[in-house]
């Protein structure tokens, strides 16, 4: 479904992404992990069309992408952002947030679709006419996920979707994303600085450092300590220390 080849992104004189390549099969989940500034979110923004200043190959379902994307792309590929409070308009109700993608893409049966979307992300029907500040962080992220699904996309790009949430809520949202992927046969690309979060959802992980993908490793190999690059071993050791703490 996704094929990235020699992706490079520059900001002025700085090359933030240096020849990253990976592919994701239809219905699979691929994770990118790395420290702040490693380039993982920049890769996601280039893939999503939010950053048009890139070179290399970006192919979605066999179709080569140009830096500028059409409306059909944004119906098939949607993004869930890190901060649900920032990504939801504070003066728009949940009803408005969920109906807007339907209006943009000319999709009818709005009332039924909104009710079904709220049920699918386990939100009560009463949440429909609330504002973001009237919802918890976990509920806001569920609204953001529901909004991303309104156009019935095939690909979801997840930019640290749980990092702004309490630890107790993170697992709930990750389990919801796993259920949605299985139910809808979605293809995921997810970025996080948290190795444990990535490993929960993604069987294959790309490790980013200094704008490069220094290793691609399966979760089973990662858990067994069969790493090849020193930075992957460092991230694994840090994750183990955090879990023990």
N, C-alpha and C positions, 0 to 999 in steps of 0.2 A: 504493500500500500504506500509506503514512504521509502524513497531512496535519496540519500544525501551523499554527494560526492565532492570532495575537495572544497568544501564550503569555507569561504573567507569573508570576514567582515572587518572593515576599517572605520575608525573614527579619527579623521585627520591623519596624523602620522602614526597613530597607534593601530596595530593589527590586533584586534580583540579576539578574533577567531582565526585559527591558522590551519586551514586544510582539513577540516573535520569531515569524516565519512562514516555513515552507518545506514542500515536499512531496517525497516520494521514490517513484518508480515501483516497481512490483513487480520484483524481481530487480536493482534498481539499487543503487548505493552513493553515499551523501552524506556528505561530511566537514565537520566544524566545526573551525576552527583559530583560535587566539587565545592570548594570554598568560595566565598564572595569574591567576585572579580575573575573567576576561572573561565568565564565565557559561556556557561551553560544557558543562562537566560537569554543571552544574545543570539545563540543558535535558535532558541525557541521563537524569538521575535522575528528572525529572518524567515523561519519556516511558516510563521503565521501571516506574513505579509505586513507586519507592523513596522519592520525595518527593511526598506527597499535597497539599501546600499550594501549589496553583497555580490560575490561572484562565486562561480562553481555550478554544481548541478543540484536542483531541487525538483524531484519528480513525485507527483501524487497520483497513485493508481495508473501509472504508466504515462501520465501527461506531464511534460516539462513545464515548470512554472517560470514565469517572468517576474521581475521585481514587483510589478503592479498586477494585482489580482482582480478578477471580475466578481460579480455578485454570486455566481454559481459556486466559486471557491469558498466564499464565506457561508454558504449554506451547508457545504459538505465538511468544512473544517472550522471548528469553534475552539475558543480558548477560555479557560477558567483561571482567573488571576489570584495572586497571593492574598490580597487584602479585600475581603468581601465588602467591607464598609466603604472602601475607596472606589470599588468597581460598580457599586450600586448608587444610583442617583438619590441623594438624601431627600429630595422633594417629590419623588415618584413612588407610588405604592408598588407593592409586589405585582398587582394586577397589570399596572402599566409596564413594568419591567419585562413581564412575561409576554404581554401582547405585542410589544414593539417588534421583536423578530418576526412574528407572524405577519404583521402589517408590511414590514420591509420586503419580505419574500413572497407576499401575495398568497399566504396560506390561510384558508378559511376555517370555519368551525372553531372560532377562537375560544368561546366559553367552555366547550367540552375539553379542548386541548389544555387549557389552563388548569381545570379541575383535575385532569388526569396527571398533569405534570407535578402538581403539588402532592398528589397521592404517591407518585412514583419516587419522590425524594423524601417521603415520610413527613410531610408538613401538614398541619391541620388546615381544613378549608377556611377557618377564620383568619389565617395568615394572609389571605389573598388581598385584603384591603388595608393591611398595615404598612407602615413606613419602615425603612431599614433600622432606624434608631429604636423601634419598638420590638426588635427581634434580637435574640442572642447571637453571638458570633457564629456558632454552629448553624443556626437557622439561616443566617445571612448567606453563609457559604452554600447551603442547600438551595437557596433561591438562585444563587449564581450558577450552580450546576444545572438547575432546572431551566434557567434562561438559555444556557449553552445548548441544551438538548431540544429547544423548541423548534428549531429548523430541521430536526431529524438528521444531524450530521453523521458522518462515518468516522471522523477523526476528532478526538479531543486532545488539546494541548494543555497541560496542567502545569502552571508556574507556581511551585511551592504552595499547593492548594490547602495545606493544613498548618503551615508554619505560624499563622496568625491566631491559631486556635489553642485552647487549653489542651493539655495532654489527654485529659479524659474524653475530649470530644474528637481528637484526631483519629482515633481508631474507628469511631462511628462513621466519620466521613470517608475514610479509606475503605471500609467495608461496603459502604454505599456505592463508591466508585467501582469496586470489584463486582458487585451485583449488577450494576448498570452495564458494565462491559460485557459480562456473560449474557445478559438478557438481550442486548442490542447488537452484539457482535462488533463493538467499537474498537478502534485502534487508538492506543494511547501513546503519547510521548510526555513524560513527566520529568520535571527538574526539581531537585531539592539539595540542600546542604546536609540533610539528615539521611545517612545510609540506611538506617533501620526502616525509615518511612518508605524509601525507594524500594527496598527489598521486599516489603510487604505486598507491593502491587506489581512489581516489574521483574520477570524472570531473567531479563538480560539488562545489564547496566553498563553504561559508558562512563568512565572516570575522566573528569576534566581537570586540567591543571595548566595555568598560563595560556589559555586559549587553544590548547591541544587536547584531543581525546587520547590520553596516554594508554588506556587499556579498555577493552570490552570483555566483560566477564559474566558468566552465569551465576545466579544466586547460590546454587549448590556449591560451586567451586569457591565462591566468596566465603560462604559459611565454613567451609572446610579449610580455609586458609590457603587455597591454591592460587595465590595472586602472583602476577608476573612483574608488576611495576611497584617500586618502593612507595609511591604516593598512595596506591590502592591499599597496601599493607598498613600505611599510617592511618588512613581513614577507617579501616577495619579495626585497628587497635583502639582508636579513639572512641568508636562506636561501642566497643566492648566495655571500655572503661566507663562510659556514660551509663550503660545498662547496669553495670555492677554498682555504680553510685546510687 
